[in-house]
Amino acid sequence: MKALKDSVRHTKEVRFSELPAEGARRHSDSRLPAPRNAVEETSDLYGVQNWGSEYFDVNLAGEVVVKFEATRETPVPLIDIIEQLRQRGVSTPVVLRFPQILDYQIKKLVGAFRSAMQEFAYRRDYIPVYPIKVNQKKEVVQAVLGFGERYNLGLEVGSKAELMIALALTRRRESPIICNGVKDDAYLRLALMGKQLGKTVFVVLESLFELRLLLELSKRLKIRPLIGLRLKLSARGSGKWEKSSGDLSKFGFTTPDLLRCLQLLHQERLIDCLHLLHFHIGSQVTDIKRIKYAVKEAARTYAKLRKLCPNLDYLDVGGGLGLDYDGSRTASESSVNYSVQEYANDIIYSIKEVCDNENVHEPIVITENGRMIAGPHAVLVFNVVNELALTNGPIRVDNIESKPQVIQEMYDLYTGINGKNYREYYHDVLEQRDEMFSLFNLGYLSLEDRGLGQELFWGVCERALKYAKMAKHMPEEFEDVERLLSRKFICNFSVFQSIPDAWAIDQLFPILPIHRLNEIPDRKGYLADLTCDSDGKVDNFIDLRDIKESLELHALNGKPYYLGVFFTGAYQDVMGDYHNLFGHVHDVLVVADGKGSCHITKIIPGHRIEGVLRVFGYEREEMVAEFRQRVAEGVAREGLKPEWGNSLVREYEAALGSYTYLALD
Ligand SMILES: *Cc1c(COP(=O)(O)O)cnc(C)c1O
């Protein structure tokens, strides 16, 4: 946080225009239903009030605003931030990061546990731990540590590299460092040295093999470790990660191994080094029941072990607290059927109940919630570059009698289709199209005929779809037609770099235009990114009851049109890759000062072309030298002017310093 505050001081003050503070949907208390305006209608369409209520809303000007305590007076339109960035030469795609949202999420989590502990007369502490793999960006980790300091927030790490961040950045000795993941000698040495420095570093063992390594090392270094054991529970998560939990999970001790482990610890007189039990049933657990079962099982194990292990004092219940991406509050994959308070209540109540029943002292509770803390604080914004559609209004054909028979028949279908015959005509046009392609391949049709035939085919499809949609139940075959005719919005970003989970695991995020929401969007389509791959697209969108295959969007009007992808702060920032060499996007920190102003406190530039080239082993100097050589060869061969060749090299050099995304907004 210190870094944040420093940069606030050093950055030029930016005041965002003070637009109406009222949320669009907060109409007066009058009994009469208020007339719906366009802003209400569009924010309903994108479900803003369902998923965004805490941090995002739409103002009367139809712009998405960010709002939290420090901006309550004047919620800040995201489009204003984008405009400010443009003036500073920072173009989209860009990630807008609101570190204060991290603070609110941490407060909410800790608040929920504190009130649960009060309610159930729980006599021990709660400590939040942030799993660093969820977002390892320095700005994020520093902000989380800064905001969490007053709660002794710690870090969970799963590798040597992550542990090295934790050892350097955690300041309080009370802040735990939980070492998970598969470990080698070097990993364990780092952890033991941290312990020796007086830090609370728990080595959470996953197997007997690791235990043996640790025992040997601690003997050699004469450092008594703080040992944690990861349990393999029979309870399973729910949602996308269900399969990696329960007996199938990669990590953790089964009960027989747990007993062997205790035996070994006894033998080595290290049983008093066992301090913590840990489990993790997966991320985005959608159903609260699963969490309850898992906690009960782990608490029971804790209580039994506590009687044998005098220093066992911590129960770490892992992560899994999900976010309501679609706002439906259900156990569907993109949602959760519980609140943060319910989550805390169920954990505390279950542990308390088991401990009372077993007559043992309650443990200090640790959670490792990453998605919940980091998810909401970041928004990806990109511009729409172009819009592609197969059909473009009515088709006019002059001189239809002069066209080949097959084209004439398609034209008849196109003009004659109606609400009664549309299915039949649709089937007919499928046949005619095949016929047309055969004739073309045999050389009987011109390229013009083929072009007209295709247009007529899509035209018939479009009209048939219109009638199909008017029917009570749309016949299933028209779902394909709808997909075929779906518009494609070409967007200036890479799914693989910026929202990899949309591709890898079909995760849904709230996506919508961040402005123009005072106009009803009049078209629908899916989003195609800049990568060549046919997978580089987003064609699943949140919906309260279902998943939408296309998104309602506005027609491009010659001005930049920006879409926002919300809740991208967990996992997305750090799991992306360089498909087609699209690099990291610009990263911008925005902080509100509580007086109605927002400040861009830091701009971390995204990759330049030379940056991504270097990732793959191409050094700038080498590339320029090689290119200069090619230019010299070309100039000599084609008899070009040497000055022209030089300017070409200069342009190449300049391009190496440019952003990897399109400069088209
Ligand atoms: C990934 C992971 C977490 C974080 O889970 P979230 O669902 O993001 O809170 C916590 N603990 C462990 C061991 C993990 O592997």
The ligand as a Gaussian input file, in Angstrom:
#p B3LYP/6-31G(d) Opt

LIG

0 1
 C       -5.613000     -22.686000      -5.694000
 C       -5.613000     -22.931000      -4.263000
 C       -6.311000     -22.072000      -3.407000
 C       -7.153000     -20.935000      -3.895000
 O       -8.446000     -21.321000      -4.146000
 P       -9.591000     -20.237000      -4.453000
 O      -10.727000     -21.048000      -4.819000
 O       -9.080000     -19.347000      -5.513000
 O       -9.823000     -19.479000      -3.207000
 C       -6.224000     -22.316000      -2.049000
 N       -5.506000     -23.335000      -1.559000
 C       -4.812000     -24.181000      -2.360000
 C       -4.040000     -25.282000      -1.778000
 C       -4.852000     -24.002000      -3.731000
 O       -4.201000     -24.860000      -4.521000

